[in-house]
Amino acid sequence: MESRKSDACSPHTDSAEHALRAAVSLADLARIAATRIEPTAWDYYRSGAWDETTLARNEVAWRELEIHYRGMVDVSKRSMRTTLFGREIACPLIVAPTAMQKLAHRDGECATARAASAANLPMCLSSLATTALEEVRAATAGPLWMQVYISQDRGFTRDLVARADAAGIEAFAVTADTPVWGVRERDMRNGFRVPDDLRIVNLERPGGPTGHSGVGMGGALSWTIDPSLTWRDVELLASWTTRPILVKGLCRPDDVRAAFDAGAKGVWISNHGGRQLDGAPATASVLAPCAEAAHGRGAVIVDGGIRRGIDMLRAIALGADAVAIGRPVLWGLGAGGETGVTRALAMLSQEFDLAMALAGVRSISEIRALADGLVRVR
Ligand SMILES: Cc1cc2nc3c(=O)[nH]c(=O)nc-3n(C[C@H](O)[C@H](O)[C@H](O)COP(=O)(O)O)c2cc1C
């Protein structure tokens, strides 16, 4: 694997700073990040599994949903504020867990955490982070959650959860769509593995496996996951902590019900950004029935292809309590570290505010009340 481009992590050049200032959309940030992140890492970030059908569908499916806006509503005063697990947040937007953020910028997860905290938005730290969870916690006073891959050694995961709990992690999201790693063929061709100067620091143990050998996620990181997980493991996780548990990576109403039955306080409708089972449905097309199954039982988060404030509006109308974004945060991080992530989060929340005004709605509860009167399949 090639070494990382030095300029991805060095102070900005004038032209990069100018490009960041001139960016007006998440797509602009992606274009800047593509020039600053080392190509093998960029491929790792952008990849989907196999033919990348689900990856492509995720974005398209939101756009298929028409917004039947209301006219002549006084929208001069509006609020995006909402509450998740008892904590008020600025708007229904969460930083999804993405692995190895130091591939995008040397400040990695801490830069993301600071930007999310300043915006009063939750960040969910990946199990596969390249920064110790305590260090990330110390970098932010904002809401910080952690994603969990349950290890073949349950005792190890129990200790990790206890460590995170003690550090002040506020919720845990256990990933259900990764019994084995999806095959991202770009990574196979590139010989992707964890670069020698980075570590999967929260999961590695002295003398244990690392991500420095093998090719692709299946070759380098198979030791981080367990194909034998069942709902019983969600019950187990819920018995280890009093913090809320979310089950991440669901697309079926029966699985949503099973998650709550196992003790979850939230479900996260997701197909891992199209990186696991190619052919899985777009999250936009399964959100409504899943939200119906969750009704009255806990929080509903959705991610996958959210690129605009209007996508946030669509998701809330279909029953989500909040949306999460994966790649757009990496684009911001790659384009400009903490400043870039701040820009990505601000772009999306400002667009959401304007989308609310243009649609004739003033609050999250008003979007929910209008539901399919506001957003319909074309
Ligand atoms: C580079 C990358 C790494 C990811 N790492 C993780 C991870 O460690 N754990 C996890 O549960 N999901 C992971 N995801 C999935 C995200 O949490 C999220 O579900 C997905 O990115 C949302 O789609 P989007 O990128 O279109 O916004 C990752 C996604 C990407 C793109």
The ligand as an ORCA input file, in Angstrom:
! r2SCAN-3c Opt
* xyz 0 1
  C     -15.271      4.495      5.491
  C     -16.417      3.992      6.297
  C     -16.168      3.324      7.486
  C     -17.240      2.856      8.247
  N     -16.981      2.254      9.444
  C     -18.003      1.802     10.187
  C     -17.765      1.192     11.443
  O     -16.624      1.075     11.888
  N     -18.826      0.720     12.139
  C     -20.117      0.830     11.663
  O     -21.060      0.377     12.326
  N     -20.369      1.442     10.488
  C     -19.359      1.929      9.751
  N     -19.622      2.554      8.571
  C     -21.021      2.799      8.163
  C     -21.505      4.165      8.677
  O     -21.665      4.146     10.066
  C     -22.847      4.567      8.055
  O     -23.784      3.541      8.286
  C     -22.759      4.881      6.559
  O     -21.543      5.488      6.232
  C     -23.912      5.802      6.167
  O     -23.904      6.037      4.800
  P     -23.282      7.350      4.113
  O     -21.804      7.171      4.107
  O     -23.890      7.313      2.752
  O     -23.720      8.559      4.916
  C     -18.586      3.039      7.792
  C     -18.812      3.714      6.592
  C     -17.751      4.196      5.851
  C     -18.038      4.944      4.579
*
